[in-house]
């Protein structure tokens, strides 16, 4: 069976003329264009069906495209699907028809259109049923002509419009013109503008008409009622754009099928809905960025990375490094965590955003080296990473919105809450709270997408059925966050960003050849005190320290480049190491002063230069800071909890004392 539907490009043949469907208007009409003359004709669907049924227009099958042979099965509605009052009315009509047929068939002529005989039959039926408002003979005959061919009850359902509104064609045509001019554009004018435009249009039309021929404009309620009946897809495309309309009107016919854990990871970034303070000065730094990794099959959170830097390829790499590593040491360093975090292993596919900052050699090379497929989602399609988008919402509602200093989801939700005044958590505390929430709350809470199972249960159920791949050498995970560069080896070693690195093992390479040797190195953003050098003979990396450890100790690359710019600005190209150390001390003092600044933007920038991030917070020394934050608690006396999380595990914060309290 060949079927057609109203889609752009559909053609109808009228003899030698060809009419092409251009678009559907906001008032649900269809606009056709004559192929030769270019004439435009706007018709309703009923007009088109009428021309098609009487063979005035014939469908051009060549315009149907790949869907011309589409066949589907449809089942008509049954009597029970009608409203109760409609069911009662249909039963009443059936009783009249069945009884009238019996009475009329007793006569010689049978059931024919005879007003007198039909009227007598109706009177008999009405008296039998006690109906005080029987139908007329014409109504009964109309019911019979609709019913007799198919004997289907649906032919007796009243299809008439019952709102008693009659549309004036002049009023509606003016309304259509104003809607096209005022309403259907990117300015997104309100319905009030349409009502004013219609009133103004009628006022101008009435100026040239005599008093007895004045046109009556539609009321505001009528205009708003017409606006509510506009075709949504057309209105949204004109006002919101194609991408928004496609996203809002997309049809979901199924979900992404992932068969096993580690098959697909999703990564995304979001700013935290909480203000973070400095570790030292306790002044507000701003909202850090969170990069999160989630396993699609089990909904297990694999790892994360928090920093004040804007999301980049290296944010993804730092988060992946944590995701791949076992978490036993991290969980053991934080007191009060009651459940395991067994997430680890190399994934098969990693799905990331399509930002230009992620289309870098760092991410692509890591994927090639680790045997991981890197998939970039199209822009403006968050539904392709639906699992992690949902986690962000849960994370904000259940955790960050309960923290002191939260900014909530939006200004309207925040209202008069004093976020800056109540902010009390530094990045170490936020990181450790996030770890506890992930392990003891999120992983142990039944998930709707897992048929009521918890992420921890699904992971433990599937992990025994597969082998986990991990890097044979743990230091390879440290190398993955390093930037690759090539440098020529000299007697003083190698130089990167005006810092020299050398060691006896590296110097031994000079003894092998007189030619200049170009070697590959890995440099790191968080520490410039060392680089990793790829040895040409063994194809292995060795760690080479900086020659000037006094200067490089505790210095990250952002601060070092700031020191370099300051030195060149003051001393030009002729500078000494002592001047470099002096500039480093001055820059560090400037960063310390900036952390105490009254401007949040300056403090946030200083926090980025000082590399305050979750990577440092998850180190062994950061557990001491968490011990101090949890000092008022006596977690050893808490009763053991089952794996299933309870609502009492959610962190609660006493804003008045600005101290962390966990129930």
KERONU-899305 format. One record per residue (C-alpha): x, y, z. Coordinates in pm, 1 decimal. Example, Ala and Ser with C-alpha at 12.3 -4.5 7.8 and 13.67 -1.06 7.14 Angstrom:
<rs>
((1230.0,-450.0,780.0))
((1367.0,-106.0,714.0))
</rs>
This chain:
<rs>
((0.0,0.0,0.0))
((134.9,339.4,-98.8))
((75.4,602.9,165.0))
((151.3,971.9,187.1))
((174.0,1230.1,462.3))
((205.4,1605.5,453.2))
((579.5,1667.3,436.7))
((780.6,1938.0,270.0))
((830.4,1856.8,-100.2))
((512.9,1650.3,-140.9))
((374.3,1706.1,-493.9))
((21.8,1678.9,-631.6))
((-58.9,1653.8,-1001.6))
((-353.9,1847.6,-1144.0))
((-354.3,1753.2,-1509.0))
((-32.9,1910.5,-1639.0))
((2.4,2134.0,-1333.9))
((220.7,2044.2,-1038.4))
((159.3,2175.5,-684.7))
((444.1,2141.3,-432.3))
((395.7,2159.5,-54.7))
((620.6,2431.3,88.1))
((533.6,2443.3,456.3))
((267.0,2423.9,719.2))
((158.9,2760.7,855.0))
((112.5,2841.6,1222.1))
((-263.4,2819.9,1175.7))
((-232.1,2455.0,1062.2))
((-287.6,2535.6,694.6))
((-77.9,2401.4,407.0))
((100.2,2631.2,163.9))
((143.2,2503.3,-193.7))
((338.1,2653.7,-482.0))
((261.7,2610.5,-851.6))
((575.4,2478.4,-1018.6))
((541.4,2685.7,-1339.2))
((374.1,3011.2,-1243.2))
((495.2,3030.9,-883.7))
((143.4,3100.5,-756.9))
((89.7,3038.4,-386.1))
((-224.1,2871.9,-255.2))
((-300.2,2816.7,114.3))
((-540.6,2529.6,190.0))
((-665.1,2341.8,491.3))
((-607.6,1968.6,520.1))
((-978.3,1914.0,452.9))
((-951.5,2109.6,127.0))
((-659.3,1895.7,14.3))
((-836.8,1573.1,110.9))
((-1143.3,1687.8,-83.8))
((-939.5,1750.4,-400.3))
((-754.9,1421.4,-352.4))
((-1071.7,1216.3,-296.6))
((-1249.7,1347.4,-607.2))
((-932.0,1291.6,-814.3))
((-881.4,1662.8,-885.0))
((-535.0,1623.2,-731.2))
((-329.4,1305.0,-757.3))
((-25.3,1225.2,-545.9))
((307.1,1222.1,-731.9))
((462.5,899.1,-599.8))
((811.7,1012.4,-697.3))
((789.9,1284.5,-429.9))
((718.3,1043.5,-146.0))
((1084.9,956.3,-97.3))
((1203.7,658.9,107.9))
((880.4,647.5,310.1))
((643.2,588.2,15.4))
((613.1,214.8,96.7))
((571.8,269.4,470.7))
((295.6,46.4,603.7))
((172.0,44.8,960.1))
((-112.6,-120.8,1146.0))
((-372.4,83.3,1330.9))
((-663.0,-38.5,1543.2))
((-976.7,179.6,1572.1))
((-1093.7,282.4,1915.9))
((-1354.3,73.6,2094.8))
((-1664.4,187.4,2281.5))
((-1489.4,182.3,2620.3))
((-1234.2,440.6,2505.2))
((-1507.9,706.5,2479.1))
((-1603.4,941.9,2758.3))
((-1898.3,829.7,2977.0))
((-2136.8,1089.5,2834.7))
((-2034.5,995.6,2479.3))
((-2092.6,626.4,2556.1))
((-2442.0,706.3,2685.6))
((-2524.4,907.5,2372.7))
((-2398.8,632.5,2138.5))
((-2603.3,367.6,2324.3))
((-2911.7,588.0,2295.7))
((-2866.5,622.2,1920.4))
((-2811.5,247.5,1878.3))
((-3131.1,172.9,2071.3))
((-3329.9,410.3,1850.6))
((-3183.9,261.6,1531.7))
((-3232.7,-102.0,1633.5))
((-3589.2,-47.7,1752.0))
((-3679.0,171.7,1452.3))
((-3547.0,-95.2,1218.8))
((-3773.1,-356.3,1382.7))
((-4079.0,-131.9,1356.8))
((-4011.4,-24.3,997.5))
((-3939.5,-375.8,874.4))
((-4289.4,-482.2,978.9))
((-4429.4,-253.7,705.9))
((-4433.2,-352.5,337.4))
((-4183.1,-88.9,225.3))
((-3929.7,-155.6,503.3))
((-3682.9,95.8,644.2))
((-3704.0,382.7,397.9))
((-3684.3,761.4,424.3))
((-4050.4,840.8,495.2))
((-4090.7,1135.7,736.9))
((-4437.7,1033.5,855.9))
((-4348.7,671.6,923.8))
((-4016.0,767.7,1087.1))
((-4192.1,1018.7,1310.3))
((-4448.6,756.7,1424.7))
((-4165.2,509.8,1496.1))
((-3977.7,769.3,1699.9))
((-4288.3,844.6,1906.9))
((-4330.4,474.6,1987.8))
((-3964.8,438.6,2089.4))
((-3969.4,755.7,2299.9))
((-4276.6,638.2,2490.2))
((-4116.1,297.2,2552.8))
((-3794.2,450.6,2683.9))
((-3950.6,749.4,2856.2))
((-3741.8,991.5,2648.5))
((-3878.0,1343.0,2683.1))
((-3650.2,1483.7,2411.4))
((-3665.7,1238.6,2119.9))
((-3470.9,1309.0,1798.1))
((-3633.7,1434.8,1480.3))
((-3695.8,1208.7,1184.4))
((-3411.6,1379.8,990.7))
((-3163.9,1313.8,1272.8))
((-3263.0,948.3,1290.4))
((-3224.7,906.6,916.6))
((-2883.3,1082.9,925.3))
((-2770.6,837.3,1194.0))
((-2890.7,545.2,983.0))
((-2715.5,653.3,663.2))
((-2386.4,689.3,853.5))
((-2430.2,360.0,1038.9))
((-2577.9,114.7,789.7))
((-2271.2,66.6,566.0))
((-2018.1,-33.6,830.4))
((-2238.4,-99.8,1134.6))
((-1961.4,68.3,1335.9))
((-2052.3,259.4,1651.5))
((-1783.8,522.2,1578.3))
((-2006.7,662.5,1303.8))
((-2255.3,763.0,1573.8))
((-2010.1,967.6,1781.9))
((-2098.9,1336.1,1772.1))
((-1812.8,1511.3,1591.0))
((-1961.2,1858.6,1607.3))
((-1768.2,2130.5,1786.1))
((-1937.0,2200.9,2117.8))
((-1761.2,2523.3,2218.2))
((-2019.1,2730.1,2026.5))
((-1746.8,2959.4,1886.6))
((-1791.2,3079.4,1531.9))
((-1486.7,3210.2,1350.1))
((-1528.7,3525.9,1144.0))
((-1317.3,3479.6,827.2))
((-1224.2,3851.1,808.8))
((-1113.0,3860.0,1170.4))
((-912.6,3541.4,1135.1))
((-739.2,3654.3,814.8))
((-626.1,3974.0,990.3))
((-511.4,3764.9,1283.9))
((-302.8,3545.4,1052.1))
((-132.6,3849.0,898.4))
((-44.6,3998.0,1237.3))
((82.1,3663.8,1367.1))
((319.5,3628.6,1071.3))
((450.5,3982.7,1115.0))
((469.0,4015.0,1494.0))
((459.3,3675.4,1661.3))
((658.1,3439.4,1438.6))
((1008.5,3583.6,1476.6))
((1314.2,3555.1,1698.4))
((1204.3,3860.1,1899.8))
((949.3,3633.7,2073.3))
((692.5,3904.9,2129.3))
((412.6,3814.0,2375.1))
((49.7,3751.3,2283.9))
((-31.4,4103.5,2398.6))
((160.3,4237.3,2096.8))
((-61.0,4030.8,1865.4))
((-378.6,4164.1,2031.0))
((-252.0,4520.8,1997.5))
((-150.4,4460.5,1635.0))
((-493.6,4321.3,1545.5))
((-669.4,4614.6,1714.3))
((-444.3,4863.2,1532.7))
((-504.4,4689.2,1198.6))
((-883.0,4705.3,1239.7))
((-863.9,5071.4,1346.5))
((-676.6,5159.1,1026.3))
((-921.1,4958.2,814.5))
((-1223.5,5130.1,971.5))
((-1091.3,5480.0,893.5))
((-1179.4,5435.4,526.9))
((-1519.5,5273.3,587.7))
((-1855.1,5443.9,659.9))
((-2004.6,5408.9,1007.2))
((-2264.5,5153.0,901.3))
((-1991.9,4926.7,754.3))
((-1741.9,4936.2,1041.3))
((-1560.3,4605.3,1104.8))
((-1574.8,4460.8,1453.8))
((-1234.5,4342.3,1582.6))
((-1205.3,4013.1,1774.7))
((-1184.5,4031.1,2151.1))
((-859.8,3970.0,2339.5))
((-989.0,3638.0,2471.6))
((-1061.1,3525.9,2115.6))
((-709.6,3623.0,2003.0))
((-551.1,3434.4,2293.2))
((-768.7,3132.7,2215.4))
((-650.9,3141.3,1853.1))
((-290.6,3170.5,1969.8))
((-331.5,2856.9,2178.5))
((-443.7,2663.4,1869.9))
((-138.6,2753.5,1657.8))
((71.0,2467.9,1527.8))
((342.3,2420.5,1790.1))
((620.9,2298.7,1560.7))
((585.2,2599.5,1328.0))
((567.6,2847.3,1616.0))
((871.2,2699.9,1796.0))
((1083.8,2693.8,1480.3))
((1005.6,3059.2,1410.6))
((1052.1,3178.7,1769.8))
((1304.5,2938.7,1924.7))
((1501.9,2802.2,1630.4))
((1544.7,2464.2,1464.3))
((1778.7,2307.3,1721.8))
((1550.7,2392.1,2013.9))
((1243.6,2263.1,1831.0))
((1407.1,1937.0,1729.3))
((1524.9,1879.8,2085.2))
((1187.3,1958.2,2242.8))
((981.7,1762.6,1989.1))
((1214.8,1467.7,1952.9))
((1050.6,1127.5,1967.9))
((1204.1,878.3,2208.6))
((1129.7,522.1,2098.6))
((1388.6,346.2,2312.1))
((1698.8,382.1,2525.3))
((2065.5,325.9,2458.0))
((2148.0,-42.1,2503.0))
((2473.8,-107.1,2688.2))
((2545.0,-472.3,2763.1))
((2830.5,-459.1,3013.0))
((3014.2,-234.8,3255.4))
((3314.4,-44.4,3116.6))
((3154.3,-59.2,2772.3))
((3061.2,309.6,2766.3))
((3169.3,599.5,2987.4))
((3017.7,946.4,2969.5))
((3206.7,1262.9,3069.0))
((3075.6,1613.5,3115.7))
((3148.8,1937.3,3302.7))
((2937.1,2162.3,3522.7))
((3003.1,2450.6,3762.0))
((2932.8,2352.3,4122.1))
((2627.2,2516.5,4277.8))
((2827.6,2614.3,4586.1))
((3079.9,2885.3,4668.1))
((3419.9,2756.4,4783.9))
((3654.1,2939.6,5022.1))
((4033.0,2952.3,5027.2))
((4217.9,2695.5,5237.3))
((4425.4,2965.0,5408.0))
((4238.6,3295.0,5407.3))
((3884.0,3143.8,5426.7))
((3769.2,3405.7,5177.6))
((3526.4,3315.7,4897.9))
((3697.7,3206.3,4575.9))
((3389.6,3134.4,4365.9))
((3233.7,2830.3,4197.6))
((3479.7,2562.7,4080.3))
((3421.4,2335.4,3782.8))
((3340.7,1965.8,3821.6))
((3436.3,1710.1,3555.6))
((3255.0,1379.7,3617.5))
((3289.4,1031.0,3465.9))
((3003.0,779.2,3484.3))
((2964.8,419.6,3366.2))
((2647.6,398.4,3155.7))
((2558.2,35.4,3231.8))
((2582.3,46.7,3613.0))
((2544.4,426.2,3663.9))
((2854.9,396.3,3882.0))
((3052.4,721.0,3915.0))
((3403.1,626.5,3804.4))
((3594.0,944.0,3889.9))
((3590.9,1323.2,3894.5))
((3811.9,1631.4,3889.3))
((3743.0,1968.6,4054.8))
((3938.6,2284.5,3970.7))
((3897.9,2656.3,3916.2))
((4021.7,2630.2,3557.3))
((3771.8,2629.5,3274.1))
((3701.1,2278.1,3137.6))
((3968.5,2156.4,2899.8))
((4121.6,1840.6,2759.5))
((4339.4,1808.7,3068.2))
((4033.3,1825.6,3294.8))
((3910.2,1518.1,3109.1))
((4247.3,1344.5,3144.6))
((4271.2,1412.0,3518.5))
((3917.7,1275.6,3565.0))
((3997.7,968.1,3354.2))
((4312.2,901.5,3555.4))
((4105.8,885.2,3873.0))
((3835.9,678.2,3698.5))
((4080.5,409.5,3584.1))
((4264.9,376.4,3914.1))
((4137.7,156.4,4200.3))
((3982.8,369.1,4477.5))
((4068.1,155.4,4781.8))
((4345.1,382.4,4905.5))
((4130.7,694.0,4858.9))
((3830.8,544.7,5041.9))
((4054.9,421.3,5323.2))
((4204.2,767.4,5376.8))
((3863.4,923.8,5454.9))
((3704.1,834.4,5785.8))
((3336.8,752.4,5802.1))
((3292.6,585.3,5461.3))
((3103.3,260.5,5512.0))
((3086.0,109.9,5161.9))
((3343.7,12.4,4898.8))
((3408.8,196.6,4573.5))
((3507.9,-87.4,4338.2))
((3504.9,123.3,4020.2))
((3821.2,77.2,3814.0))
((3944.7,-42.5,3476.9))
((3998.9,74.8,3121.1))
((3676.8,147.5,2928.2))
((3586.5,53.8,2573.0))
((3436.3,390.5,2473.7))
((3444.9,739.0,2625.8))
((3177.3,990.1,2521.1))
((3271.8,1357.4,2562.8))
((3146.7,1698.4,2454.6))
((3217.9,1839.8,2110.3))
((3401.5,2148.8,2235.3))
((3705.5,2273.4,2047.1))
((3916.6,2244.7,2362.3))
((3856.6,1867.5,2367.4))
((3954.5,1817.5,2002.5))
((4320.9,1808.9,2098.4))
((4608.2,1570.7,2050.4))
((4614.9,1499.8,2425.1))
((4273.2,1328.4,2428.8))
((4312.4,1160.4,2088.7))
((4658.9,1024.5,2168.1))
((4545.1,893.0,2503.4))
((4258.9,709.4,2331.8))
((4493.0,557.1,2074.5))
((4749.7,458.3,2334.9))
((4497.7,302.1,2574.8))
((4286.0,141.5,2302.6))
((3981.4,352.5,2394.1))
((3734.6,487.7,2140.1))
((3676.3,860.6,2191.8))
((3330.2,967.0,2073.1))
((3238.5,1335.7,2041.8))
((2870.1,1418.8,2079.6))
((2715.5,1676.5,1844.2))
((2666.1,2023.1,1983.8))
((2335.4,2108.0,2156.8))
((2240.6,1741.6,2205.1))
((2271.0,1670.9,2579.2))
((2027.7,1380.3,2547.7))
((2308.4,1174.2,2392.8))
((2473.2,1178.7,2736.2))
((2152.4,1150.0,2932.9))
((2293.1,943.3,3219.9))
((2549.7,1198.9,3329.0))
((2310.4,1491.5,3275.9))
((2073.1,1326.8,3522.7))
((2355.3,1270.1,3772.6))
((2435.7,1641.3,3769.0))
((2076.7,1722.7,3859.8))
((2073.3,1466.8,4141.0))
((2410.1,1588.7,4265.9))
((2294.8,1950.1,4285.5))
((1959.4,1877.8,4450.8))
((2074.2,1617.2,4702.1))
((2418.6,1753.3,4792.8))
((2534.9,2096.4,4680.4))
((2203.4,2273.0,4746.2))
((2230.2,2155.1,5108.9))
((2580.7,2293.5,5159.9))
((2648.7,2630.9,5323.6))
((2726.5,2882.7,5052.9))
((2509.3,2720.6,4785.5))
((2393.5,2939.1,4498.3))
((2108.8,2698.2,4412.5))
((2004.1,2635.0,4053.9))
((1906.8,2989.8,3960.5))
((1853.4,3336.1,4102.8))
((1479.4,3279.5,4150.3))
((1544.8,2967.6,4356.4))
((1819.9,3139.1,4552.3))
((1600.5,3433.9,4654.6))
((1756.0,3619.0,4953.6))
((1985.6,3339.0,5066.8))
((2324.7,3497.0,5163.2))
((2556.7,3261.1,4973.5))
((2873.9,3470.2,5021.3))
((2817.2,3514.2,5393.7))
((2747.0,3146.4,5465.8))
((3023.1,2997.6,5245.1))
((3250.1,2791.9,5471.9))
((3384.5,2490.5,5277.1))
((3723.3,2482.7,5106.5))
((3801.3,2264.2,4807.7))
((3950.0,1984.9,5025.1))
((3632.6,1955.9,5233.1))
((3407.8,1973.6,4925.5))
((3610.6,1698.7,4759.8))
((3590.4,1467.2,5059.8))
((3219.0,1531.6,5108.1))
((3165.4,1451.4,4740.1))
((3354.3,1121.6,4778.3))
((3140.3,1024.2,5078.4))
((2817.9,1116.2,4898.6))
((2919.7,915.6,4591.8))
((3018.1,603.9,4788.9))
((2761.7,596.8,5070.7))
((2461.2,767.4,4911.6))
((2447.9,767.4,4532.6))
((2596.7,421.5,4475.6))
((2364.4,273.1,4740.2))
((2038.0,437.7,4631.5))
((1794.0,242.9,4408.1))
((1801.6,380.7,4055.3))
((1495.4,397.6,3831.3))
((1705.5,332.1,3520.2))
((1836.7,11.1,3680.2))
((1487.9,-131.6,3754.2))
((1517.6,-33.2,4119.7))
((1865.9,-176.4,4173.0))
((2153.0,27.3,4312.8))
((2463.5,113.9,4105.5))
((2682.2,-70.6,4357.4))
((2467.7,-385.4,4331.5))
((2474.8,-382.5,3949.3))
((2852.0,-331.5,3945.0))
((2916.7,-611.7,4195.3))
((2676.9,-836.1,4004.8))
((2862.3,-788.1,3675.1))
((3223.5,-747.8,3784.4))
((3259.9,-1118.4,3858.2))
((3168.9,-1204.4,3499.4))
((3451.1,-1014.5,3331.4))
((3821.4,-936.8,3351.9))
((3936.4,-583.6,3427.3))
((4209.9,-425.5,3217.6))
((4447.3,-191.7,3400.1))
((4773.8,-33.9,3287.0))
((5061.6,-270.4,3356.0))
((5267.6,21.3,3485.7))
((5084.0,257.1,3726.0))
((5303.2,550.7,3626.0))
((5147.8,539.1,3281.2))
((4839.9,698.0,3436.2))
((5058.4,985.6,3556.5))
((5205.4,1019.0,3208.8))
((4860.4,1050.2,3052.9))
((4802.6,1392.0,3210.8))
((5133.3,1524.5,3082.1))
((5183.3,1729.6,2767.9))
((5408.1,1579.2,2503.6))
((5699.1,1785.1,2371.1))
((6031.3,1723.1,2192.8))
((6359.5,1886.8,2293.4))
((6723.6,1865.9,2191.9))
((6956.8,1720.0,2453.9))
((7257.3,1936.4,2554.7))
((7528.4,1905.5,2818.2))
((7303.0,2092.8,3061.6))
((7012.2,1858.9,2986.9))
((6683.7,1965.2,2826.8))
((6503.5,2297.5,2859.5))
((6129.9,2366.6,2866.5))
((5971.8,2703.4,2945.0))
((6319.9,2830.7,3042.8))
((6361.4,2560.8,3309.2))
((6648.6,2312.9,3268.4))
((6628.2,1945.0,3363.9))
((6920.4,1702.8,3392.0))
((7038.6,1385.3,3563.1))
((7330.5,1140.7,3530.6))
((7113.9,890.8,3342.3))
((7006.2,1156.3,3095.4))
((7367.4,1278.2,3058.8))
((7479.1,927.4,2964.1))
((7295.6,965.4,2633.6))
((7555.7,1220.4,2522.8))
((7826.9,954.4,2539.1))
((7665.7,743.6,2265.8))
((7665.1,976.9,1966.6))
((7818.4,1300.0,1838.2))
((7498.4,1399.2,1661.1))
((7238.1,1612.4,1830.5))
((6984.0,1394.9,2003.1))
((6615.8,1495.4,1995.5))
((6416.4,1329.1,2273.1))
((6051.0,1321.7,2376.9))
((5948.7,1454.8,2716.5))
((5631.7,1483.0,2922.4))
((5569.4,1806.0,3116.8))
((5296.6,1868.8,3372.3))
((5069.2,2158.0,3461.4))
((5059.4,2097.8,3837.0))
((5436.0,2073.5,3896.7))
((5742.4,2201.4,3706.6))
((5998.2,2042.2,3938.0))
((6039.4,1740.4,3710.0))
((5976.5,1602.1,3360.7))
((5955.6,1248.0,3228.4))
((6198.0,1168.7,2944.2))
((6153.0,883.9,2695.8))
((6483.8,698.3,2670.8))
((6552.9,613.4,2303.5))
((6740.3,293.0,2381.1))
((6485.6,129.9,2613.4))
((6162.1,306.6,2510.0))
((6094.5,373.7,2876.1))
((6029.6,696.4,3065.0))
((6260.3,812.1,3341.3))
((6193.1,1101.1,3578.8))
((6440.3,1388.4,3550.3))
((6442.2,1663.6,3817.7))
((6487.0,2033.7,3753.3))
((6838.4,2174.1,3804.3))
((6709.5,2459.4,4023.0))
((6495.5,2275.4,4276.2))
((6494.8,2575.0,4508.8))
((6300.1,2774.2,4252.1))
((6078.3,2493.7,4114.8))
((5969.1,2341.9,4443.8))
((5591.8,2376.4,4489.3))
((5551.0,2580.2,4169.3))
((5292.0,2497.0,3900.9))
((5323.6,2596.1,3536.4))
((5065.1,2874.9,3550.4))
((5253.1,3051.5,3828.1))
((5588.0,2990.3,3655.6))
((5471.3,3157.5,3334.1))
((5346.2,3450.3,3539.7))
((5689.6,3474.8,3704.9))
((5857.9,3465.3,3365.2))
((5644.5,3749.1,3229.3))
((5717.8,3957.4,3537.2))
((6095.8,3898.7,3510.0))
((6109.5,3982.8,3138.7))
((5904.0,4294.1,3201.0))
((6141.0,4417.8,3472.0))
((6482.9,4295.9,3356.4))
((6443.5,4220.9,2984.9))
((6618.8,3919.6,2836.0))
((6921.9,3959.0,3063.3))
((6816.8,3809.8,3394.4))
((6972.1,3584.8,3658.7))
((6842.4,3293.2,3860.5))
((6846.7,3510.0,4171.7))
((6619.7,3758.3,4000.1))
((6394.0,3471.0,3899.9))
((6369.3,3354.4,4264.0))
((6292.6,3706.5,4376.9))
((6020.5,3736.3,4116.8))
((5880.0,3398.9,4229.0))
((5857.8,3521.4,4587.4))
((5687.0,3840.1,4471.1))
((5439.2,3649.3,4255.8))
((5357.2,3411.6,4538.3))
((5297.9,3710.8,4762.5))
((5077.0,3865.0,4492.9))
((4875.0,3541.6,4474.8))
((4844.3,3536.7,4853.2))
((4728.4,3897.8,4849.0))
((4484.8,3821.1,4567.1))
((4335.4,3540.0,4773.4))
((4253.2,3806.6,5033.9))
((4112.3,4048.4,4777.0))
((3762.5,4188.8,4817.2))
((3683.9,4094.0,4454.4))
((3568.0,3736.2,4398.9))
((3695.2,3727.2,4038.1))
((4047.7,3812.0,4150.6))
((4039.8,3548.9,4426.1))
((3913.0,3283.6,4182.4))
((4193.8,3364.9,3938.1))
((4447.2,3341.3,4220.3))
((4305.8,3001.6,4319.3))
((4357.6,2881.0,3962.4))
((4721.4,2996.1,3971.2))
((4773.8,2820.0,4303.1))
((4626.7,2496.9,4155.4))
((4363.5,2441.3,4422.8))
((4192.1,2130.8,4286.4))
((4057.5,1790.4,4385.8))
((4375.3,1618.0,4271.4))
((4562.4,1769.7,4562.3))
((4271.8,1712.1,4797.6))
((4269.7,1337.2,4728.5))
((4639.6,1304.9,4811.6))
((4743.5,1148.3,5138.7))
((4818.3,1478.9,5307.3))
((4465.0,1603.7,5234.5))
((4313.1,1341.0,5464.6))
((4447.4,1536.5,5762.2))
((4239.4,1837.4,5660.6))
((3931.1,1618.1,5644.5))
((4005.1,1475.6,5989.1))
((3997.4,1827.3,6127.8))
((3673.4,1905.7,5944.3))
((3510.7,1594.3,6089.7))
((3658.0,1634.9,6436.7))
((3320.8,1699.8,6613.7))
((3192.5,1362.3,6487.5))
((3234.0,1028.3,6662.1))
((3182.2,805.7,6361.9))
((3315.1,495.9,6541.6))
((3000.0,487.2,6756.5))
((2763.5,499.3,6460.4))
((2575.1,172.1,6402.2))
((2670.3,-19.7,6087.5))
((2445.8,55.8,5792.9))
((2334.6,-184.7,5520.4))
((2451.7,-137.2,5163.4))
((2117.4,24.8,5076.0))
((2145.6,397.7,5143.1))
((1900.1,574.5,5368.3))
((1795.3,936.9,5355.2))
((1981.3,994.7,5683.0))
((2309.8,951.3,5496.3))
((2256.9,1282.5,5318.6))
((2486.5,1551.0,5460.8))
((2325.0,1825.9,5665.5))
((2492.5,2156.0,5733.1))
((2443.8,2385.2,6028.8))
((2476.8,2723.6,5860.1))
((2466.0,2921.7,6183.1))
((2786.1,2760.9,6315.8))
((2934.0,2700.0,5969.0))
((3042.6,2353.3,6078.1))
((2987.3,2030.0,5892.7))
((2747.5,1783.6,6047.0))
((2676.7,1445.6,5893.3))
((2397.2,1231.3,6025.1))
</rs>
